[in-house]
Amino acid sequence: MPVVPVPLLPEDPAVPLDLQRAFATVYDIFRYDELIDYSQPPPGPLRPDQAAWVEEQLHRADRRKG
């Protein structure tokens, strides 16, 4: 994920926010790796277009690994 500028006050320069680091920090703090079983389908029903998108993302991730 990118680093994005975050404006504060009009007279202050924007502060960079590293979205990847922020996401990883929250993920680690709340131990989502232990709370979520990623081998299972997501809770709740998915529409067919949503399910197709998820499958495509999983296949892309597998191709990057392999």
N, C-alpha and C positions, 0 to 999 in steps of 0.2 A: 504494500500500500504506500501511497506517496506521503511526502511531507507537505503539509498545506499551511499557508499563512493564515493566522487568526488575528483579525483586527481587534484592538482593545479600545483605547480612547482615540478620538480623531487626531490628536497631536502626537500620539505614540506610534512608533513603527510596529508593523505586524510581527507577531511572535510565531516562529515555526512550530508546528505540531506534527510529530512523527506518528502517523496513524498506525503503522505496523507495530511500533513499540508500545503505543497506548493499548492496542488490541491485545498484544501478547501479555502485557502486564495485568490487565483485567482478567484475561483467561487464566493466568497463573494464580492470581490472588484468590479467585473464586473456585479454583480447582475444577474447571469444566471438564478436563480430561478424565476426572474421576466421577463426575456427576452425569455425564452423557455417554451412553453406549453407542458409539458411532457405527457399530456393526449392525444396528437395528434400524428399521425405517423410522423416519421422523414421526412424532405423534400427530394424530389428526389426519384426516384424509387429504390427499393432494389431488388437484385437478389433473387431467391427463397431460396438459401442457407443462404443468409444474413438475410432474413426475419425469417427463421426458427431459426437461432441463437438468434435473438432479442426476439422471443417468448419464447425460452427456458430460457433466462436470466430473463425475466419478471416472468415466472412461478417459477423459483428458488427463486426470491425475495419474491414472494407471500408466498411460503412455509416457508421461514425464518420468515416472519411476523406472520404467523398464528399458 
